[in-house]
Amino acid sequence: MKALFIKCNGELTPDMLAGALVNMGVPEIYLQAEGKKAGLYTRPIIRNNPYAQIGATYFYQPPVMGEENLTMEGLKAEWMDLCEKGCQEFLMPGNKVMDALQAGLNETGDSLQDLHVAPENLISLYYILLGISYLEADAIFTCPLDITAGKTEQGKAVSAILKRKGATAGLPIPVEGISTFAAAILEGLSEEFQSMDGRFIVDATSYGTSQIENPAGENTVTLYLGYYTEKNNSIFNRRLQIFGR
């Protein structure tokens, strides 16, 4: 089984995940061509810094016009429209992300505006799913992460969204560095929050960053693409279908 592991090192945004997928080898021209099919004409900014110690890719999706008072119903309607124009198989995983987001909102009582959720987050999610599809990953896993207690609205919402985050023996990550939509992506798309072990053979490693000038550990996300080799494990007894295939 081909799998993709996500390791949050500090900050995390949807654009950082998209950048890491480009860094993994997803062609920029492929994203542009597939995005056009879905009616996306605002090109993301994608950059690499050949002089940086960490060879991470910077990805930035510029803001787009949308509803001023965006609602969850409006967000789902925009996502459905995007998938109907482009890849219809992305509808289900995208809805899982928004269901995870909604669960957090229900717990905190915040609005999408309070948590800085915007239409361009959907575009970043679409590019992320394009990248996962291009890499032909069968399942997504997230490495367990400890997060600090949320003090801001966003931090409390991220804590509410990440219900399966697991735990590590390391220092906790500042929760305010994780965007609410990125948290929903982890919670909605991940099969499990679990550590990589001897069953998982890493084939490729990549990095996405929020700071192209000086990518460092805390402002990068790491992706590991590889294969599970133990076919008798319970993981293989489930139907892991990111896109419903």
FILUM-864421 format. One record per residue (C-alpha): residue in one letter; x, y, z; residue number from 1; chain. Coordinates in steps of 0.25 Angstrom, whole numbers, plus 5000, padded with zeros to 4 digits. Example, Ala and Ser with C-alpha at 12.3 -4.5 7.8 and 13.67 -1.06 7.14 Angstrom:
BEGIN
  res    px    py    pz    n  chain
    A  5049  4982  5031    1      A
    S  5055  4996  5029    2      A
END
This chain:
BEGIN
  res    px    py    pz    n  chain
    M  5000  5000  5000    1      A
    K  5006  5014  4996    2      A
    A  5004  5024  5007    3      A
    L  5007  5038  5010    4      A
    F  5011  5042  5024    5      A
    I  5010  5057  5029    6      A
    K  5019  5062  5040    7      A
    C  5016  5076  5046    8      A
    N  5028  5083  5051    9      A
    G  5022  5095  5056   10      A
    E  5014  5104  5047   11      A
    L  5004  5098  5037   12      A
    T  4996  5104  5026   13      A
    P  4989  5098  5014   14      A
    D  4999  5105  5005   15      A
    M  5011  5098  5013   16      A
    L  5004  5085  5010   17      A
    A  5003  5088  4995   18      A
    G  5017  5093  4994   19      A
    A  5022  5080  5000   20      A
    L  5015  5072  4990   21      A
    V  5021  5081  4979   22      A
    N  5035  5078  4986   23      A
    M  5031  5063  4985   24      A
    G  5031  5064  4970   25      A
    V  5017  5068  4966   26      A
    P  5019  5077  4954   27      A
    E  5015  5091  4955   28      A
    I  5010  5091  4940   29      A
    Y  5001  5079  4944   30      A
    L  4994  5087  4955   31      A
    Q  4992  5099  4946   32      A
    A  4986  5090  4935   33      A
    E  4977  5082  4944   34      A
    G  4973  5095  4952   35      A
    K  4969  5102  4939   36      A
    K  4960  5090  4936   37      A
    A  4953  5094  4949   38      A
    G  4952  5108  4946   39      A
    L  4964  5113  4954   40      A
    Y  4971  5124  4947   41      A
    T  4979  5131  4958   42      A
    R  4992  5124  4958   43      A
    P  4999  5121  4972   44      A
    I  5012  5126  4974   45      A
    I  5022  5115  4975   46      A
    R  5037  5117  4979   47      A
    N  5049  5109  4983   48      A
    N  5062  5115  4990   49      A
    P  5074  5108  4985   50      A
    Y  5083  5114  4995   51      A
    A  5075  5110  5007   52      A
    Q  5079  5099  5017   53      A
    I  5066  5092  5016   54      A
    G  5061  5090  5001   55      A
    A  5047  5093  5004   56      A
    T  5037  5099  4994   57      A
    Y  5029  5111  4996   58      A
    F  5014  5111  4991   59      A
    Y  5005  5123  4992   60      A
    Q  4990  5124  4987   61      A
    P  4986  5138  4986   62      A
    P  4973  5143  4991   63      A
    V  4961  5141  4982   64      A
    M  4947  5148  4982   65      A
    G  4936  5141  4990   66      A
    E  4925  5143  4999   67      A
    E  4928  5154  5010   68      A
    N  4920  5146  5020   69      A
    L  4924  5132  5017   70      A
    T  4916  5121  5023   71      A
    M  4919  5106  5024   72      A
    E  4907  5104  5014   73      A
    G  4914  5114  5004   74      A
    L  4927  5108  5006   75      A
    K  4921  5094  5003   76      A
    A  4914  5100  4991   77      A
    E  4927  5106  4985   78      A
    W  4934  5093  4987   79      A
    M  4923  5085  4980   80      A
    D  4924  5095  4968   81      A
    L  4939  5094  4968   82      A
    C  4938  5078  4967   83      A
    E  4927  5078  4957   84      A
    K  4936  5086  4948   85      A
    G  4948  5078  4951   86      A
    C  4950  5065  4958   87      A
    Q  4937  5060  4964   88      A
    E  4944  5049  4972   89      A
    F  4950  5061  4981   90      A
    L  4936  5064  4986   91      A
    M  4936  5053  4997   92      A
    P  4950  5056  5003   93      A
    G  4947  5071  5002   94      A
    N  4934  5069  5010   95      A
    K  4941  5061  5020   96      A
    V  4951  5073  5023   97      A
    M  4939  5082  5024   98      A
    D  4932  5073  5033   99      A
    A  4944  5073  5042  100      A
    L  4944  5088  5042  101      A
    Q  4929  5089  5045  102      A
    A  4931  5080  5057  103      A
    G  4941  5089  5063  104      A
    L  4932  5101  5060  105      A
    N  4921  5094  5067  106      A
    E  4929  5093  5079  107      A
    T  4935  5107  5080  108      A
    G  4923  5115  5074  109      A
    D  4932  5123  5065  110      A
    S  4929  5127  5051  111      A
    L  4938  5124  5038  112      A
    Q  4942  5139  5038  113      A
    D  4946  5138  5053  114      A
    L  4956  5127  5049  115      A
    H  4961  5133  5036  116      A
    V  4955  5123  5027  117      A
    A  4954  5128  5013  118      A
    P  4950  5123  4998  119      A
    E  4965  5122  4995  120      A
    N  4966  5111  5005  121      A
    L  4957  5102  4996  122      A
    I  4967  5105  4984  123      A
    S  4979  5101  4993  124      A
    L  4971  5088  4997  125      A
    Y  4968  5085  4982  126      A
    Y  4983  5086  4979  127      A
    I  4986  5077  4990  128      A
    L  4977  5066  4986  129      A
    L  4982  5068  4971  130      A
    G  4996  5065  4977  131      A
    I  4992  5053  4985  132      A
    S  4985  5048  4973  133      A
    Y  4997  5050  4964  134      A
    L  5006  5042  4974  135      A
    E  4996  5031  4975  136      A
    A  4996  5030  4990  137      A
    D  4985  5020  4995  138      A
    A  4985  5026  5009  139      A
    I  4989  5038  5017  140      A
    F  4994  5037  5031  141      A
    T  4999  5048  5041  142      A
    C  5010  5047  5051  143      A
    P  5005  5049  5065  144      A
    L  5007  5063  5070  145      A
    D  5006  5070  5084  146      A
    I  5000  5084  5083  147      A
    T  5000  5095  5094  148      A
    A  4987  5099  5100  149      A
    G  4980  5109  5091  150      A
    K  4979  5123  5097  151      A
    T  4973  5130  5084  152      A
    E  4960  5127  5077  153      A
    Q  4968  5120  5066  154      A
    G  4976  5112  5076  155      A
    K  4964  5107  5083  156      A
    A  4958  5104  5070  157      A
    V  4970  5096  5065  158      A
    S  4970  5088  5078  159      A
    A  4955  5085  5076  160      A
    I  4957  5081  5062  161      A
    L  4969  5072  5064  162      A
    K  4962  5061  5072  163      A
    R  4971  5049  5068  164      A
    K  4984  5056  5069  165      A
    G  4991  5046  5078  166      A
    A  5003  5049  5087  167      A
    T  5018  5050  5086  168      A
    A  5030  5050  5096  169      A
    G  5035  5063  5090  170      A
    L  5032  5078  5093  171      A
    P  5018  5082  5089  172      A
    I  5016  5090  5077  173      A
    P  5010  5104  5078  174      A
    V  4995  5102  5074  175      A
    E  4994  5117  5069  176      A
    G  5004  5113  5058  177      A
    I  4994  5103  5052  178      A
    S  4983  5109  5043  179      A
    T  4969  5104  5045  180      A
    F  4967  5099  5031  181      A
    A  4980  5092  5032  182      A
    A  4976  5085  5044  183      A
    A  4963  5081  5037  184      A
    I  4971  5075  5026  185      A
    L  4979  5067  5036  186      A
    E  4967  5062  5043  187      A
    G  4958  5060  5031  188      A
    L  4968  5053  5021  189      A
    S  4976  5045  5031  190      A
    E  4973  5030  5032  191      A
    E  4980  5031  5046  192      A
    F  4990  5039  5054  193      A
    Q  5001  5029  5056  194      A
    S  5016  5028  5056  195      A
    M  5024  5022  5045  196      A
    D  5030  5009  5049  197      A
    G  5038  4997  5042  198      A
    R  5026  4993  5034  199      A
    F  5027  5006  5026  200      A
    I  5038  5008  5016  201      A
    V  5041  5022  5012  202      A
    D  5043  5025  4997  203      A
    A  5043  5040  4997  204      A
    T  5044  5052  5007  205      A
    S  5039  5066  5004  206      A
    Y  5037  5079  5010  207      A
    G  5028  5091  5009  208      A
    T  5030  5104  5016  209      A
    S  5024  5117  5020  210      A
    Q  5037  5125  5019  211      A
    I  5045  5123  5006  212      A
    E  5056  5133  5010  213      A
    N  5060  5125  5022  214      A
    P  5052  5111  5023  215      A
    A  5055  5105  5037  216      A
    G  5050  5093  5045  217      A
    E  5038  5101  5051  218      A
    N  5033  5107  5038  219      A
    T  5033  5095  5030  220      A
    V  5025  5082  5029  221      A
    T  5031  5069  5025  222      A
    L  5024  5059  5016  223      A
    Y  5029  5044  5015  224      A
    L  5024  5036  5003  225      A
    G  5026  5021  5004  226      A
    Y  5020  5007  5005  227      A
    Y  5014  4998  5016  228      A
    T  5020  4984  5014  229      A
    E  5013  4976  5025  230      A
    K  5000  4971  5018  231      A
    N  4995  4964  5029  232      A
    N  4994  4977  5038  233      A
    S  4980  4982  5041  234      A
    I  4982  4994  5033  235      A
    F  4981  4985  5020  236      A
    N  4968  4980  5025  237      A
    R  4961  4993  5023  238      A
    R  4957  4999  5010  239      A
    L  4966  5011  5010  240      A
    Q  4960  5020  4998  241      A
    I  4964  5035  4999  242      A
    F  4956  5037  4986  243      A
    G  4945  5026  4987  244      A
    R  4952  5018  4977  245      A
END
